[in-house]
């Protein structure tokens, strides 16, 4: 018998393109996912996937079940949203601040999608580049802060959204473009282009340069990611940015990315909320909407296990 979890599994496989990525999204092991599929195929008496292809390909029977998933799951999710709204009341407030310039890329569409289902919730968005957002969150001026730098506070819960790799953007004609990775000392001879914020809010310093005691050769600031990309492409410096924020520029061959360190620098992006608000229905809804949109649209991110 088909269950909702089976439909959700097939939809995750279709979106991810592989069992490995689908297992990460569903927070299960690949072995558990494969076992669930084999059990379902045994129950139905048909194969649902052609596992020898990459990305995996659905059989005719699999496509029929996938079509059912695409019809049923949105209706179930919509009903769940309506029930949550009934349980939570008709009003609410979600004032969000971000500590990540690049986050505008996915946050604005996430807010638009959320607004469709929770029109009663008052939304506001600000960039936390000129003030300390955590005290504002604790005292109630804000309701959520998007950040990759959690600061321990008993009144705040950091809910993980996804993991991303911080990479170095370099000009395609740069000698660095041929390297797979660089060490911190390499940046001591280069101009590093950053957003105009304190070093404590920049991953390239906190996670890469500071632990090695290295200073960049020079620092230049740019307020917008497209501006930074153009400066890098013109050979005016290098920039450390999330891998997903550079996808459109690498796809159009405007620049090249290089790993920071042999193992790479991986960071987790969090949504910080007050402890008492974590289970609020519309907060959970926004987090679910944001995660779903990010995994659908951003390249190179990983689920947080």
ABEGO torsion letter per residue (X at the ends): XBBAAAAAAAAAAAAAGBAAAAAAAAGBBAAAAAAAAAAAAAAAGBBABBAABOBBBBBAAAAAAAAAAAAAAAAAAAAAAAAAAAAAEABBBBBBBBABAAAAAAAAAAAAAAAAABAABBBBBBBBAABBAAAAAAAGABABBBBABBBBBAABBBBBABBBBBBBBBBAABAAAABABBBAAAAAABBBBBBBBBAAABAAAAAAAAAAGBBBABBBBBABAAAAAAAAAAGAEBBBBBAAAAAAAAAAGABBBBBBEAAEBBBBBBBBBBAAAAABAAAAAAAAAAAAAAAAABBGBBBBX
